[in-house]
Amino acid sequence: MTIVSPCINICRMTPATGYCEGCFRTIPEITEWSRATDERKRAILAEVTTRQAAAEAAMFGDA
């Protein structure tokens, strides 16, 4: 099974966080994606999930 990139074609880096506004990856994570192992891709996706949750909590509260 292919692990799909989290890219949603909103490619702007947020200077305060260093994360892409669209996929919540860092530039190093974005550049390594195509050659990363499935294990590494899963690790990146786990970080993305954590970052997205933190961003949502900051925007909408922890409720």
N, C-alpha and C positions, 0 to 999 in steps of 0.2 A: 504494500500500500504506500502510495506517495504522500508525503507530508506536505500539505499546501502552505505556501507562504502566506503570512498574515497581511501582506501588502493590500491596501485598498485604493491605491493610486492617489492618495493625498500625501504627497511627499514634501513635507516641510519640517525642518528640525526646530524644536523649541529650545532656544538658548538656555533657559533657566534649568531645564531638566536634561538636555542632551538626547531627548527621545523624539522620534518622528511623530508628528501630530496624528498621522493616519494609523500606523501600525504599532506604535510604542516601542520600536526597536532603536538601538543605538546605531551609529554609522558602522562600527565594527561588526555588529550582528547582521546588519543588512548586507555588507560586503561578503561576509563569510557564508551566508545562507546557501548559495548554490553549490558549495563544496563541503558543507557540513554533513556529518553523519546524522542518521535519524535520531540517535540518542542526543546529539547536540541540538538538533532542531526542536526536540521535545523540551529540552532545558530552556531554550530561548522562548518557546511558547509559554512555558510556565512563568518565566519572568514577565513576559508581555501581559499575561493574565493578572499578575500581581500589580503591575504598573497601572493597568486599566482600572482595576478595582480601587486603587489608591486615588487615582484621578477623579473617578466618579464620587468617591466618598468626600473628597475635597470640594467638589462642585455642588453636590446634592446633600451632603451630610451623611452620617452613618446610618440613618434610618433605613 
